[in-house]
Amino acid sequence: MAGIESRCPIGRETYMARNDRKALHLIGGEWIEAGEPGESFDPATGDVIGTYSLAGAAEAGLAIAAAGGAFTDTGWKDDHRLRASVLNAMADAFEARFDELVALTGLENGKVNLHAQIEIGIAPQTLRYNAALALTEAGRAAERAPGQISLTLKQPVGVAGIIAPWNSPCALVTRSLAPALAAGCTAVIMLPRQTAQLNHLIAQIIAATKGLPAGVVNLITGGQQAGEAIVASPQVPTISFTGSTATGRAIAANAAPRVKRLGLELGGKTPLIVFDDANLDAVTPTAVAALTVFSGQFCMTGSRLLVQRGVAAKVAQALGEALSTVRVGPASDPASEMGPLIDKANVERVDRMVEAAIAAGAKAIVRGGPVTDGELAKGAFYRPTLLEVTDNQADIVQQEVFGPVLAMQVFDTEAQAVALANGTEYGLAASVWSRDLDRQVRMARALDAGTVWINGWAALSDQFEEGGFKQSGLGRMRGLAVLEDFIEHKHISFVTS
């Protein structure tokens, strides 16, 4: 996520001042207003910024039918060159509306300008990588014996159900949609009400993509009823879901009767493991970024800090000073370093977790918490918090906070660091800080995590697999493995003589 410099989107002030937005569903190439009405809010101020209709089971059914018709009737599934061309055109379309996406992400999602640019910049990269996969990923052929030849074909499974969360809708939708389209599937996307206006803008970009047949991609803003309808539908053989572990378990249970394909990226509790030979000058800014990017509302947020005893006091002091000076504010203020949480309900939830941790014995090195004075009190702002914890079974260590709260623990030996790091139900990612190459390799092999960064954090790439061990998920969301959620392997055997 490094390497993107902040810049002010063109027309940001004018765009953010609009309050006439109406988010609609995209179904079968048409804009549909149906479902329970609701209002969209700016989490920095609580102001209403638009309206939406929340899809239920009926709207999900229409979207599924449209995707099914497009899979059968458009020729989409059989034309890999068309798919590659459309994915590249879609990348162009996202790039053309980059500034608008950044502005609306700041307004509705709360991300400060730099963080919004990071998210929006991911989408076209993902689309272009999967355009290449559409052209290069193929079956194979072999002669088993004289006169006996076998072919393996890769065929799309059908309609893909894609359910993504509010914390990074643009990046997470394209992460699932791009490989689904590359494989030849059609799609039904469900995004939540918290980002209804962003959902509509994403749908506009998709709908305007040159060459995309109507109905290949359908996007609705929905809630539990719509999601359950997609998961239960016999016309949707594969589900790609990003969200909480609890919801992922429910999806797996509901999908089981039809033995559906599942790609699940779920919760995380990423440890940053700092040994006494680490470059501490690099640890502090990275740990701050790992906690504050997307306001801690990120599955790979660096929410645990494991520090070897010899440098623990020094790290705690430096990190405490750095976190205390993080400038919290709205996306409209260029000086803001971290935006609000998605809403005040989440501010209250996060603070209850912090209060419970302190009551259970955690020491507050930096007690951030809700902003309750001045103009920022209107919004859902939460200052970064650093707690020192000695009990690895404490809830603040074991549970995903999804906010800027860091639990620090001290260890003595490498074996103890591994035991602490692996001592949760999660296994999405981990970060190891040491100059010792042998230790780097040992730790990377020993950690129960789908991604391990050495002397860094959040170095993600479309070319390499991303996903979790244990309760952090099932399958992989990037790399070559991502296509497995969307294809069938068909073996054809020929006898030629």
N, C-alpha and C positions, 0 to 999 in steps of 0.2 A: 504493500500500500504506500510505499515511499515513492518519491520522485514526482509528485503532482504539486505544482505550485498554485497557490490561491490566486484567483483573479475575479473581478467583479462582473457578474453576468450582465449583458447588455439589457437595459430596460428593467432591471430588477425592481426598482422602487415602484414603477408603474404597474408591473405585473403583480407584485405582492399587494398592491392596494385594491385589486379587484375583489368584489364580493358577490359576483353574479354567476358563479360557477354552478353547474348542474351536472353531476356525474351520472352517466347512463351505462347500461350493459351493452356489450358488443356480442350479438348472437346472429350467426348466419350472414354476416356482412351488414346487418341492420342495427341501428341504435334503438334500444328498447328501454323504456321507463316503466318499471314494474316492481312491485314489492313494497315493503314498509318504508315510509319516508324517514329521513334522518338528516342531521346537520353535521357538517365537517367543521373542525375547530383548529385554530392555531395554538399549539401547546405552549408557545411563549407568552401568549396574552389571554387565552381563553376565548378570543373573539371568533364569531362564526365567519367562515370563509366560503361557504358553499353548501349545497344540498346534495343528497343522493337518495337512491332507492335501494333497499337491502333485499337482495335476491333470496328466495326460499327454494323449496324443492321443485316447484313448478318451473321457475326460471332455469334452475339447473337442468331440469329435464329437457327444456327447449334447446339449451346449449349443447347437451349431449347428443340430441337428435341431429342438430346442425353439423356437429363434428363427425358423427357417423355417416351422414349423407355425403359429406365432403371426402371422407376416406374412400367411400365406395365409388363415387361418381366423377370425381375431378381428374383422376389420373395422377394425383399428387404422389401417391405411394410408389408409383412405378418410375418416376422421372427424377433421377438423382441430380441431373444437371439443373433442372428447374429448382430443386430444393437448395442447391448451392447458390444459385443466382439470387433467390429470394432472401436467403440468410445474409448474403453480402449487401443486398439492397436494404434490408432491415437495419443492418449496422450503419449504413449511410444515413438512414432516416433518424436513428437515435443520435448520431453525431450532429445532424442538422438542427436538432432541437435541444442540444446540450444545455444551452443557457436557460431555456425555459424549464427543463427538467431540474436543473440545479436550483433555480429560484423556487419552484413549487416544493421541492424536497425540503428546502429551508423553511418554507412557510407551513406546510402541513405536517412534516415529519420532524421538524425541529433541528435538523442537522446544520451546524455552522458551515460556512461556504466551502472551506477546504474539505470537510468530511463529505459534503454532498458531491463535490467534484470527484472524490475518490470513488464513491458508489456509482455515479452515472458513467464514469469513465470505464468501468468494468464491462458494462453491457455490450458495447460494440466489439470489444476484444473477444468476448465469449462467442458472439454470433459469427465472427469471422473464423475463429478456430473450428467451429462446428460446420461451417460451410466447407472447409477443407476436408473434414471427416466425411461429409456427404459424398465427396468425389473419390476419396481414397479407401474408405473402409468397404471391403467386399468379402465374398466367400472365398472358397479355395477348391481346387480340383486335384485329384491324385489317381494314379493307376494302381489299384490294389493288387492286381495280378494280371497276367496277359488276358486281354479281352474283358476285363472288369474295371470300370471307371466309376469313381464316386465324386459327386459335387456336394458342396455345402453352400446353401444360399442363406443370406441374411434378409429376412423379411420383417417389415414393421408389424407390431402386435395389434395396432388399431388405434382407438381413441385413448389418448393419455390424459389422465386427470392430474392437474398441477395445482397444488395448494401451497401458497407462500404467505409469510407473515408480514407484519407492518414495518418491521425495523429496517429492512432494506429491500423494498418491493421491486425496484428496477433491476438490481443486480441478481436477486434471487429468482425472479420470474425468468429472466433470460438464461440463467444457469440451468434451469430445467427445460424451458421451452426450446432452446437452441438444439440440444441433442435429440429431443423428441422429433422436431421437424427434420433434422438431418437424417434420422432413421427412416423417415417416411410416415410417421404418425401424424394424426391431426390432434387438436388439443382443446380441452376445456380448462380454463384457468379460473381459480377463485382466489380473490384477494379480499382482505378484511375492510371493514368500514372505517378504521382509523386512517386509512390512506385513500379514501374514495376518490378524491380529486386527482391524486397521482395515478390511481388505477385507470381513470378515464383518459388521462393524457397518454399513458402507456398504450391503451387500447387504440387511441387515435393514431399513434405512430405505427402500430402494427397494421391497422386497417388501411392506412395509406401506402403501405409497402408495395412497390411495383412488382407485379407478377404473382402476388399471393392470392390464390382462389378464395372466394367467399366461403366462410364456414370452416376453413382449415384451422383458424385460431379464433376461439370464442372466449371472451373475458367478462366475468361478472363480479360485482361486489356482493359478497354474501357472508352469512353467518353459519351457525352450527347446522341448521336444517339443510342448507345448500351443500355444505361439505359432506354431510352424511349421505345425501342423495348421490353425490358423485362417487363416493367410496363404495356404496352399495350397488350401483348400477351394473347390470350384466353387460352393458355396452361399453364399459370402461375397464379394460383388462389390466391396466397398469396405473399406479398412483405414485407421483413424485411429490413428497411432502417435506417442507422445512418448518420446524417449529419446536414446541416443547416435547420433552420425552413423554409426559403424561398423555398428550394428544396423540403422539406417535403410537403409543401402546394401544389406544382406543382405535385408531385407524387400522392397525395390524389385526386386531380382534375382529373388526367389522369386515375387513377384506378377506379374512381366512375362509369363510364358507365358499367363496368362489376361487380360492387359491390364486389371488391376484399377485402380479409383480409389484414389489414395493421398493422404492428408493426413499430412504428416510434419513434426513440429517436433523438430529435432535439436539438436546441440551449439551452444554459443555461447562467445564470448571477448570479452565486452562491454568496450569501451574507455570510460573517463571522460576526456574531453579538456578540459584546463584551460588557458585562455589567461590572459595576464598581467593582463587587465582583469576577471577573474572575481571574484565575491564569495567570497573565501576563507573567510570565517566560515561560509558555507553549504556549501562544498565538503567540509570535514573531516567533519562529522557524516554527510553523505550518503554519502561514500566509505566510512566505517566501516559504515554500514548496508548498503551495496551489497555489501560483502564478508562480513558476518557474518549477515545474514538467512538463515535455514535452514542456518546454519553453512557458507555458501558452496556448498551443494548445490542449486544453482538454475541453470537454463539461462541466466538473465540476470544472474547474479552479476557485479558489477563487478570483474573479475579483471585488468584492465589500467588503468594510470593514465598518461596522456600529459600531461606538464606543460611549459608553455613555460618556457624557461630562466630568464627574469627572476624567476619566482616559485618555481622548482623547489626551492630549498633551504628556503624558508619552508614550502611545502606538505609536503615530506618530514619536516621537524621536527614540525609540528603533527600530521600523520597518524601518525607514529611514536609520539608520546606518547599519542595517543588509542587506537591499537591495542594498545599495551602495557598499558593499563588495562582492556581489555574483560574483564568477569568471566565466565569460562567455568564452567558448572556444570549440574546436572541440572534438568529441568523442575520437579521437586518443590521446588526452592529459588526463592522469589519474587525473590531478588536476582540470579539468573542472567541474563546478557545474551546468551549464546550457548550452545547445547546441544552434545551430542556429534555426531560423524559417525555414520553408520548402523551401522558395525561397526569392529572393530580392523583388519581386513584393509584397509579404506580408509584408516585412519590410516597404516598402513605404506606403502601405495601413494603417498599424498600426500607423506609425508616423503621417500620415495625420489626423487620428482620435485624436491623442494626441495634435497636433497643434491646431486643431479646438476646442478642449476642453479648452485649455489654453486661446485661443482668446475669448471664451464664458464666461470666468471668473474663470475657475478652477485654483487653486494654485499648482504649481509644488513643492512638498516636495522633491522628487528625480526625476530629469529630466534625465532619462536614454537615450534611443534612439539608432539609428543606430551606429554601430562601423564603423568609417570612416578612421581610421589610422592603420598602421601596417599590419601584415599578415592577421589579422582577417577581414580587410576591403574587402578582396576578397569574403568572405562568406556572409551569410544572418543573421548576428548577430544583436541582439537588446537587449540593457541593460534594466533591470527592471525599471519601472517607477511608482511612487506613486503620485497621484493627490488628493488634497482635494477639494471636490465639495459640494456646498450648494443647488443646484437645482436638485431635484430628477427627473425632466423631461429632464435633460441634456442628449445629445446623448451618452456621455461616460458612463452614468449610465444605459441607456435604451437599448443600442445596444451591442451585443456580439463582443468583440474585437478580440478574438482568438490570443492573444499574452500576454506578461508579463506586463500588465498595470493594476494597482489597483486604484480604485476610493474609496476614504475614505469620509464618511459622519458622522456627529455628531448628536446624538439624546439625549433626556432628559428622556423620559418615555418609559415604556415597550410598551404601545399602539403605540407610535410614531415609535418605532423600527419595530413593526409588519407592520405598514402602509408603511414605507419606503421599507422594505424587499419585501412586496407583491406588490409594486407599479411598477412592470414591467410586460411585457407579458409572461415572462418566469417563470417556476416553477419546475426546475429539481432537485435542491438540495439546502440545507442551512446548516449552522453550527452555533450553539449557545454556547456561553461561559459564564458560571455562576456556582457558587457553590450552588445556591438555587434550591433544588429539585422541589419544587412547580413551580418555574418559568420555569425550564427546561421543565416540562410537559405542562404548559400553552403555552409556545412558540412553542413546537413541534406540538401541536394541532392547533395552530392559523396560522402557516406558510403554504402558498400555495406551497408545494414542495413535490416531490415524495420520497425524502430521506432527513432526518434531522439528522445531527450528533450532539451529545452533548459533548462538550469539546474535539472535534476531527475533523478530515476531511478525506474524501476518504476511509472510512472503508467500503469496498464493499465485498459482499459475494455471491457466486452462489446460496446459499440456500434462499436468500431473494430478493424480487422483486426490480427491478430498472427501473425507468422511470419517466416521468414528468407530472406535472399538466399544464393546460393552453396550451400555444403554444410550450411547451417543449416536446410534444410527444403524442403518442397514444399507449396504451397497455403497457406491461412490458417485459423487456429483460432478467430477471433472475428469480429465484424462481420457484415455481410450476406454476405460471400464464404464464410463457413464452411458455408453450406448446399450449396454446389456439390459438396462431397465426397459428398453423400447424395441427390442428386436427378438425375433424367433430364429433359431438355427434349424434349417431344414436339410436333411441328408437325402440326396437322390442317388440311387445306385443304378448303373447301366451295365448290362451284359451285351457286348458288341459282337460276339461270335459264338 
